[in-house]
């Protein structure tokens, strides 16, 4: 699994600030958060579907 320390997170934040600018960062963060939430929801749905198939 990908593990990032504090130093790496700071470097990434600085790169994002330079590339996208401070005005777009909240929108980008919101979009990424929504995408991750949808991905987790879909993964839980698939997991529940597989469990119900195994019980049958």
Secondary structure as the mmCIF struct_conf table of DSSP 4:
data_model
#
loop_
_struct_conf.conf_type_id
_struct_conf.id
_struct_conf.beg_label_comp_id
_struct_conf.beg_label_asym_id
_struct_conf.beg_label_seq_id
_struct_conf.end_label_comp_id
_struct_conf.end_label_asym_id
_struct_conf.end_label_seq_id
HELX_RH_AL_P HELX_RH_AL_P1 UNK A 6 UNK A 20
TURN_TY1_P TURN_TY1_P1 UNK A 22 UNK A 24
HELX_RH_AL_P HELX_RH_AL_P2 UNK A 25 UNK A 55
#
